[in-house]
């Protein structure tokens, strides 16, 4: 049997979950990944994924109608798995189901409309009128109302389960790949130019709803000359660093996106992983995958009480309220001053990940 995994944009981070689902399924079935690419390539951190990828050039309407038809003709799986409630994945999957009778599964890991709602009134109006974008607001709105047309639904967190139903399928990680015993943290620190420093790490694109500004404010409150904030996954270093307070620039080290197979190496250098999500419409439907990475790598985690983070971490991490930099700062200082306790929680986090999310 063959499964066709539909990704709405091969060139952005949505390819991450699609590729992980495909890799998991490839243990039992033939699998392909199919979809358009807005930037012309595959998302850099997973560009070497060992799954066949059928890539199509993203275009606006009306030209996308031809692209959509080409994608439909390329889908040859016996089962269709659409990643995300997006028109260029789920929408195309619905068309294929209608024309071929093949079963369609949709996997939902974000509340897509939440991103639109957070853009403000004028932003929403502008996006609603953006009919040339195949993944524009009116089309995404329509997708939410067609979920019941899928033969099965899986979701990554309970907010989405309450909204759309379906089976809870959390982000998972292979703890044999993400194994702290394979790395020497001090050697990796030296390799990335941070020998002798304590590293507070932020993984992923530093967007406002992910709490990066709260983390920078927290760093300013911590009087520790050896502490460095390593931000890994910055797309535009110059633009990002321009927004950092002059007093902090020497304490913030920026790294570009890294290949997915290099993630364990970089993460091994962290003394703390911070996941400071804000509670907004674009974050309440997300469950940050980096939590599972840090758990598998036995790293102390400080995170906010947003989405399923408290449930996933249990007692194996440190939780603070969202949008409270002073609480973040206090938690970071506590972890650094209680290394034995933090190490114990980190080991418990890895075991929890191994038992529940491997």
N, C-alpha and C positions, 0 to 999 in steps of 0.2 A: 504494500500500500504506500502511496505517496501523499505527502502533505504539502500544500502550498501556503507559505506564511506571507501574508500581505503586509508590507510596511508602508506607512503613508508618506514618508520621506527618508530615503536611504542615507541622506547626507547629514541628518541631525541626530541628536542623542536618542530619539525614539527607536533608532536601529538597535540600540543596546538591548532592550527587553525582547524585541523581535528576534534578534540573533540568539539570545540565551534560550528562548523558547524553542527555536529551531534546533539548537545544539542538543537540548534535552530530548527532543523528539527523535533526533537522528540516531539515537541509540537503538530505536525500535523500528523506524520507518525511513524510507527515502524522503528527503526534505529539500525544498527549494525556498528561497526568499525572493519575492517579486515586489517591485514598486518603482515609483518615480524618484528622481534625485534632483532636488532643487539647485544644489551647488555643483552638480556634475560628477560627484564621486560618492564614495561610501564613507560614513562617519569614521574619522581618522582613528580613534581608539580601537576600533574593531575592524579595520580595513582588511585584515588578514584572516578573517573568520573562515573556517574550513567547511563552509556550506555554499553550494552553488547559488549565485545571485544573478537575477535577471533585472537589469537596470534600464530605466527609461527616462528620457529628458522631460523634466517638469516644464509645463507651459501654462499660461493663463488661458481662460476661455476667450474666444471659441476654439483656439488651437488645441486645448487640452482634450476636447472630445475625441480627436484622432488618437492622442496618447492613451486615453482611457480604453479605446477599442483595441489598441495594440497590446495593452496589459491584459485585457480580458482573453485575447487569443493566446497569450503566452502562459496563462495559468493552466497547468495540466495535472494538478494533484487530484487525488480521489476525495480528499477532504480539504476544505479551505479554512484557514485560521487567520482572521483579520486582527492585526495588532492595533488597538486604539479605535475609538468611535469617531473616525475621521472619514470624510468622503472619499479620499484617495486610497483608503484601505477597506474599511467596512462598507462604504458605498459601492465600491467596485466589487467587493465580495458578494453583496446583495444581488448585483446584476448577474454575476456568474452563477449564483445559486438559482436565480430565476430562469436563466437560459439553459442550465445543464442539469438541474435537480440535485447537484452535489451538496452535501451538508456543509453548513457554515457555522463556525465557532467565532465568537468575538472575545478578545481579551482586552480588558479596560484597566489601565493603570494611572489614568489622570481624569479629572473632571475638566474636559476641554472648554466648556462654556465658562468655567471659573476664570480662565485667563482673559476672556473677553470682558466679563463683568468688572474685572479689576482695572480696566482701562479708563473708567470714568464715562460720563454721559456722552461727551463729544466723541470720545474714542469709540464708544459703542455704536454711535450713529454712523461714524465714518466706516467702521468695519462692517456694519450691517449693509451698507450701500456698496461694499466692495464685491460686486457680483462676478468680477473677472477672476477672482482667486478661487480655485477649486476647493480650497479648505476655508473659505470665508464664513463669517458668522451665520448667515441664513442657512447655509448647507450643513454646518455642524449642528445647528439647532435641530434641523430635520433628522439628523442621524440619531439623536437622543430619543426621538419618538418612534424610531424603527427598531429599537433593540429587541423587541419581542419577535421580530422576524428571524432572528438568529436561532439556530437549533440548540445552541448551548452558549452560556456566558461564563467567563471567569473574570475575577476582579482582584486587584492587588491589595485592597484595604477595606475596612468595614464601612467607611463613608460611602464608597462606591457600591458596596454590597447592599446597603440600606437604600440607595438610590436606584440601582438597576437590577438588584437580585443577583443570582448566579452563585458560582462556587468560589470561595476564597482561595486564591492561589498567590501567596506572598512571594516577594522576590526571594530567590534562593541563591546560595553560593556553595561552590565546591571547596570544602575545608581542606582537601588534600592539596589543592592549588594555593589556596590562601592559608599557608602554614607558617607561623612565626618562627618555627625551628629551622627553616631553610635560610634565614637571613641573620646577619649581624648588624643590629641597628647602628652601632657606632661607625662601622665601615660605610654604611649607606649614608649616614650623616656627612662623613668626610667626602664621599663621592659627589654629593649634591651641594657641597660648599657650606655646610652648617655644622662642622665638627665643633664640639664643646658647647653647643647650644641646646636648650630645651625647645622642642618643636610642638607648637599648637597648629594642627593641620585642618585646613578646609578643603574638601574635595568637591569638584564639580564647578560648573559655570557660576560665577559669583553674581547672581541676580538678587534684586532687593527682597523678593519674597522668601529667599533662602536665608535671610538674616545676616548677610555679610556686613552691612553697616552697623548692626548691633554688635557684631563680633569685633569690629574695628574700634567701636566706642569702648567695649569691655577691655580691649588691649590697652587703651589709653589709661584705664583706671588701675592697671597692674604695674606696680613698680618693681620690675625684674629685668635688669639689663641683659640677662642671658636668654630671655624668652623671645622666640621668633615665631611669627605667624607665617606659615607656608601655605599659599593659595595655589592649588593645583587644578588647572583646567581653564585658565584665562585665555580668551580668544584674542583680545586686543590689549596688550600689556600697557601701551602708552595711555590709552583711554582709561584703563582701570587705575593706574598709579596716579593719574592727574586728580582723581577723586579722593585720594588719601591725604589726610592731614600731614602737613610738613613734619610735625613732631613724631609721626609714626613711620615715615618712609624707610628709615634705616632698620626698622623692626619687622617689616613686611617683605617677604621674599616671594616673587611671583614665578610660577612655572606654566608653560603652555599645556595643552591637552597631551596626555601621554597614552601610548598603546595600552590596551586593556591588560595585556600580559605583563606589563611593567608595574601595574598598580600595586601588587603585593610588595614589591621592592621599595617603592616610595613610601607606602603606608607603614612599612616596618620601621622607618625612621621616626615616626610620630611618637611623641610622649602623650599627647591627647588628641583625639579627633573631636572637632566641634560640629554639631549639626543644629544651628540656631534658627530653625524655621520660624517665620512669622505666621500668625494665624490670619490668613487672608483667603479670599475666594480662590486664588490660584495655588494655595498650599494645602487647604483642608482636604482636598481629594488626592493628595500625593503621599506616598510613603517612601522617603529617601532611601535609595538602594545602598548608599554609602554606609548606612547603619550596619547592614549585614556584612559589608567588607571589613569594617572595623571590628565587629564581633568575631568574625572568623580569624582575624589577625591578632586577637587578644589585646586590643588597645583600650585604654580608658576612654569612655565616651561621655561627653557632656552634650545634652540635647534638650530641646524644648518640648513641652507637653502639647504636641500638635499631632493630629491624625492618629495612627496606631503606634506611634513611637513609644509611649509608656507601656503598652501591652507587649510589644516586641522585646523591649529591653528588660522588662521586669525589674528585678532588683540588681541587675548587672551593670547599671550605668548611673549617671547623675543627671537628674531632671530639674529644669528651671522653667519659669513661666515665659511665654513668648513675648518679645518686645521689651525685655527687661535686661539691658546691658549690665546693670549693677549686679544682678543675680548671676549672670554669666561669669562676670569677673570673679565674684566670690567663689563660685564652683571651681573655676580654673585654679585659683589660688589654693583652695582646699585640696584638690587632687595633687598639686605639686608638693604640698606640705605633708601629705599623707601617702607616700609612695607604696607602702606595703598594702594598705587597704585598697588603693586604686589597682594595684597589680592583682589582688585577689578578685576584685570585681571583673577585671579584664579576662582572667582565666575562666570565670564563671560565664562571661558573655560568649567566649569561644565554645564552651561546652553546650550552652543553650543553643547556639547557632548550629552546632553539629547535630544535636538531637532533633531540632525543630525546623531548621531551614536549610539543611544540606540536601 
